[in-house]
């Protein structure tokens, strides 16, 4: 029996953003998906607690552009929190398993402080600076009240943008999203009740939704690997050349959006 050719691509977004999950890797896979002529839809497999705020935003923009070109469905099997949820929100629809951890809308500033340790071992750090905030965030001194105010302003701007982005992407009232933006995660079933996801289901359910959005009877996905995979070790053009015969058959302080979810 003749095998049906793929009509969609699947990309896995797994791990902490900024470490195992990086914008350059994701963009390379999206670029390849665009260049394959048979790809008319995209499945995002999401399993991430979030991570670096800037990287989250960069990947969110890439996914948003992809969703303007073709249907995109995100499936959250285990964790889709913080920056990972920010990316999922740009999909046309989100499907999550019943017990997935979803949400954690918020921002956290991570910064070590070693002043007690330095005092204990008798080490003094000399700092000469051009402005009073030039050493803001250095771990060698305790933050002042003015430092904390500045940190709060930065976090507040990131948080407001996070809420605004989710509100616009999901078509929700900003005030309603802010009520949910406590940093907590919700089980997939509860997230559906709160309109943070569209459906509760497994990956096949997500593929069915993608097929519906593509206007086809079924979604048959070609897996596009990260740089650890064969395709990822090639330049997109080389990977496309490899798939050509098959394709022709069709035509500093670190701001994070990291969830506190622990495996």
FENJORA-V116050 format. One record per residue. N is the residue number from 1. OMEGA is omega in radians with two decimals (none if undefined). Layout:
N,OMEGA  N,OMEGA
//
This chain:
1,-3.12  2,3.11  3,3.09  4,3.14  5,3.12  6,3.06  7,-3.13  8,3.08  9,3.08  10,3.13  11,3.14  12,3.10  13,-3.02  14,3.05  15,-3.10  16,-3.12  17,-3.11  18,3.09  19,3.13  20,-3.13  21,-3.00  22,-3.08  23,-3.11  24,3.13  25,-3.11  26,-3.14  27,3.11  28,3.13  29,3.10  30,3.12  31,3.10  32,3.13  33,3.12  34,-3.01  35,3.10  36,-2.99  37,-3.11  38,-3.09  39,3.14  40,3.10  41,-3.07  42,3.03  43,3.07  44,3.02  45,-3.03  46,3.07  47,-3.02  48,3.07  49,-3.08  50,-3.13  51,-3.05  52,-3.06  53,-3.11  54,3.11  55,3.10  56,-3.12  57,-3.14  58,3.13  59,3.09  60,-3.14  61,3.12  62,-3.14  63,3.11  64,3.10  65,3.13  66,-3.12  67,3.06  68,-3.07  69,-3.10  70,3.09  71,3.12  72,3.06  73,3.10  74,3.06  75,3.12  76,-3.12  77,-3.10  78,-3.07  79,3.00  80,-2.96  81,3.08  82,-3.10  83,3.10  84,3.07  85,3.08  86,3.11  87,-3.13  88,-3.09  89,-3.13  90,3.08  91,3.09  92,3.07  93,3.09  94,3.03  95,-3.14  96,3.04  97,-3.02  98,-3.07  99,3.08  100,3.06  101,-3.00  102,3.01  103,-3.04  104,-3.13  105,-3.12  106,-3.07  107,3.10  108,3.09  109,-3.10  110,-3.12  111,3.09  112,3.04  113,-3.02  114,-3.07  115,3.13  116,3.13  117,-3.14  118,3.09  119,-3.10  120,-3.11  121,3.06  122,3.13  123,3.10  124,-3.11  125,3.11  126,3.14  127,3.00  128,-2.99  129,-3.09  130,-3.13  131,-2.99  132,3.13  133,-3.08  134,3.12  135,3.10  136,3.11  137,3.09  138,-3.06  139,-3.02  140,3.07  141,3.12  142,3.13  143,3.07  144,3.09  145,3.12  146,3.06  147,-3.12  148,3.09  149,3.13  150,3.08  151,-3.14  152,3.12  153,3.13  154,3.13  155,3.14  156,3.13  157,3.10  158,-3.13  159,3.14  160,3.14  161,3.09  162,-3.13  163,-3.13  164,-3.12  165,3.12  166,3.14  167,-3.10  168,-3.10  169,-3.08  170,-3.13  171,-3.11  172,3.07  173,-3.09  174,3.13  175,3.12  176,3.12  177,-3.13  178,3.08  179,-3.13  180,-3.03  181,3.12  182,-3.06  183,-3.11  184,3.04  185,3.11  186,3.01  187,-3.07  188,-3.13  189,3.11  190,3.12  191,3.10  192,3.11  193,-3.12  194,-3.14  195,3.03  196,3.00  197,-3.08  198,-3.06  199,2.99  200,-3.13  201,3.14  202,-3.10  203,3.12  204,3.07  205,3.11  206,3.11  207,3.10  208,3.11  209,3.11  210,3.11  211,3.12  212,-3.12  213,3.10  214,-3.10  215,-3.12  216,-3.05  217,-3.12  218,3.08  219,3.14  220,-2.93  221,2.95  222,-3.11  223,3.04  224,-3.00  225,3.01  226,3.14  227,3.06  228,-3.12  229,-3.07  230,-3.10  231,-3.08  232,3.13  233,3.11  234,2.93  235,-3.13  236,-3.13  237,3.14  238,3.12  239,3.12  240,3.11  241,3.10  242,-3.11  243,-3.04  244,-3.12  245,3.13  246,-3.11  247,-3.08  248,3.12  249,-3.11  250,-2.87  251,none  252,3.05  253,-3.04  254,3.07  255,-3.09  256,3.02  257,-2.98  258,3.08  259,3.08  260,3.13  261,-3.10  262,3.13  263,none
//
